[in-house]
Amino acid sequence: MIRPHFPVERRPWRRVAFAVFAMCCAFSAAAQVTAEALFLVATPQVRDSLFAESVVLVTRHGRSPPLGVIVNRPLPRDESEDRKSPGLYLGGPVATHRFAYLYRSKRAGLAEQMVLRLGKDMFFGIGAAIPAELQKDSLAVPRKLFRGFSSWAHGQLEQEIARGDWLVLPFDADVALRDDVNTLWQEMLSRASSRSI
């Protein structure tokens, strides 16, 4: 099993909210930075209604706490919603009034938004709104859009992994952008379990 190489730090819980807020502010203050990325696959022992059977893309850059989005929690569509437009996923319980977006593109920036580069042609961002470029139905840019995101205190994620809540897999852009997510958790759990043997 791959172990995350995020450095373990311990800070009081009251600082977590500020760190997440600072991270979100940074997303509008710069053009682009490169970040680590990996997948967390919930093990069967996770009973939380939100994270049970979840696959989470986690990123981190610098000394910021880990941020991520659940890639297999599509939100119900409104009957009046255009089925051709990209649907929303529930990224996590943090800042559900904000949006996260994951996309593949030859160019980095969108509407002057700050983005994290996750790999070749892959980018991740958080903002108060989804960039207009990613809302266009005709846009030939593979993307996934999220409401809210997930975050952990410094050291918390490492403790959860050590406790057996998560298995870790390398980041795969095709998996992250996959639309058919009905069996994604089972597939990723099987893949992660076979690696840990």
HUCORPE-V577853 format. One record per residue. RES is the residue in one letter. PSI is psi in whole degrees, 0 to 359 (999 if undefined). Layout:
RES	PSI
RES	PSI
//
This chain:
M	137
I	131
R	136
P	141
H	30
F	130
P	138
V	126
E	152
R	125
R	156
P	149
W	329
R	343
R	347
V	313
A	319
F	320
A	319
V	318
F	317
A	322
M	317
C	320
C	324
A	333
F	347
S	6
A	349
A	177
A	310
Q	140
V	161
T	140
A	155
E	153
A	145
L	171
F	140
L	132
V	118
A	135
T	163
P	341
Q	348
V	117
R	351
D	133
S	332
L	318
F	352
A	134
E	38
S	155
V	121
V	127
L	124
V	135
T	158
R	142
H	143
G	221
R	13
S	153
P	158
P	139
L	150
G	176
V	145
I	121
V	358
N	37
R	71
P	138
L	148
P	143
R	144
D	145
E	331
S	355
E	141
D	119
R	344
K	343
S	153
P	133
G	166
L	147
Y	154
L	110
G	333
G	181
P	354
V	133
A	58
T	357
H	355
R	170
F	146
A	153
Y	139
L	129
Y	159
R	128
S	153
K	338
R	146
A	301
G	148
L	120
A	36
E	20
Q	148
M	136
V	155
L	134
R	123
L	349
G	189
K	119
D	14
M	133
F	152
F	134
G	163
I	138
G	174
A	339
A	160
I	129
P	140
A	325
E	330
L	354
Q	351
K	126
D	327
S	358
L	123
A	50
V	114
P	126
R	161
K	134
L	142
F	148
R	120
G	176
F	179
S	149
S	155
W	151
A	161
H	125
G	341
Q	315
L	318
E	322
Q	320
E	322
I	316
A	329
R	346
G	15
D	330
W	145
L	151
V	134
L	155
P	154
F	139
D	115
A	321
D	322
V	317
A	324
L	1
R	134
D	321
D	99
V	10
N	323
T	12
L	317
W	314
Q	319
E	316
M	324
L	317
S	318
R	314
A	321
S	321
S	330
R	333
S	354
I	999
//
